[in-house]
Amino acid sequence: MSGNDTLPRFQGMLFPVFQYVIDHGLFIKDYPYPKGYVTHRRLFEIIKKGTSREFAVAMQDHLKPSMERIWAWV
């Protein structure tokens, strides 16, 4: 979007993890996300109007449920 390659590089780091989840049937379609879960829409809003710090915190909050599930399976 901005010509900055940080987000695509970050996605490149995450892709193998999420591909593993999909390949091994670990994806839960109707996972009960916790109250206050940060959605992709919210992340996009923060990219448009927030600070880099707000985005970093929101991204951590967004990934936390997925990472907790992954670590529980390992």
C-alpha positions as CSV (number, residue, x, y, z in Angstrom):
1,M,0.0,0.0,0.0
2,S,2.6,2.5,1.0
3,G,5.6,1.1,-0.8
4,N,7.0,0.0,2.6
5,D,8.0,-3.7,2.5
6,T,7.6,-4.3,6.3
7,L,4.0,-5.6,6.2
8,P,4.7,-8.0,3.2
9,R,7.8,-9.3,5.0
10,F,5.8,-9.8,8.2
11,Q,3.2,-11.7,6.3
12,G,5.9,-13.8,4.7
13,M,7.1,-14.8,8.2
14,L,3.5,-15.7,9.3
15,F,2.5,-17.6,6.2
16,P,4.4,-20.9,7.0
17,V,2.9,-21.0,10.5
18,F,-0.7,-20.6,9.2
19,Q,-0.1,-22.9,6.3
20,Y,1.0,-25.6,8.8
21,V,-2.3,-25.1,10.7
22,I,-4.3,-25.5,7.5
23,D,-2.3,-28.4,6.2
24,H,-2.6,-30.3,9.5
25,G,-6.4,-29.8,9.9
26,L,-5.9,-27.5,13.0
27,F,-7.9,-24.6,11.7
28,I,-11.1,-24.1,13.8
29,K,-13.7,-22.4,11.6
30,D,-16.0,-21.3,14.3
31,Y,-13.4,-20.5,17.0
32,P,-14.9,-18.4,19.8
33,Y,-12.6,-15.4,19.8
34,P,-12.3,-13.5,23.0
35,K,-14.2,-10.3,23.7
36,G,-12.3,-7.4,22.3
37,Y,-10.7,-9.4,19.6
38,V,-8.9,-7.1,17.1
39,T,-10.4,-7.8,13.6
40,H,-8.7,-7.2,10.2
41,R,-11.1,-4.2,9.8
42,R,-9.8,-2.7,13.0
43,L,-6.2,-3.3,12.0
44,F,-6.9,-1.5,8.7
45,E,-8.5,1.4,10.6
46,I,-5.4,1.7,12.8
47,I,-3.2,1.7,9.7
48,K,-5.2,4.5,8.2
49,K,-5.6,6.7,11.3
50,G,-3.6,5.4,14.2
51,T,0.1,5.4,15.3
52,S,2.7,2.8,14.7
53,R,2.6,2.0,18.4
54,E,-1.2,1.5,18.3
55,F,-0.8,-0.8,15.3
56,A,1.9,-2.8,17.0
57,V,-0.2,-3.4,20.1
58,A,-3.3,-4.2,18.0
59,M,-1.3,-6.7,15.9
60,Q,-0.1,-8.4,19.0
61,D,-3.7,-8.6,20.3
62,H,-4.9,-9.8,16.9
63,L,-2.4,-12.6,16.8
64,K,-2.6,-13.7,20.4
65,P,-5.5,-16.1,20.1
66,S,-4.0,-17.8,17.1
67,M,-0.6,-18.1,18.6
68,E,-2.1,-19.5,21.9
69,R,-3.9,-22.2,19.8
70,I,-0.7,-23.0,17.9
71,W,1.4,-23.4,21.0
72,A,-1.2,-25.6,22.6
73,W,-0.9,-28.0,19.7
74,V,2.9,-28.1,19.6
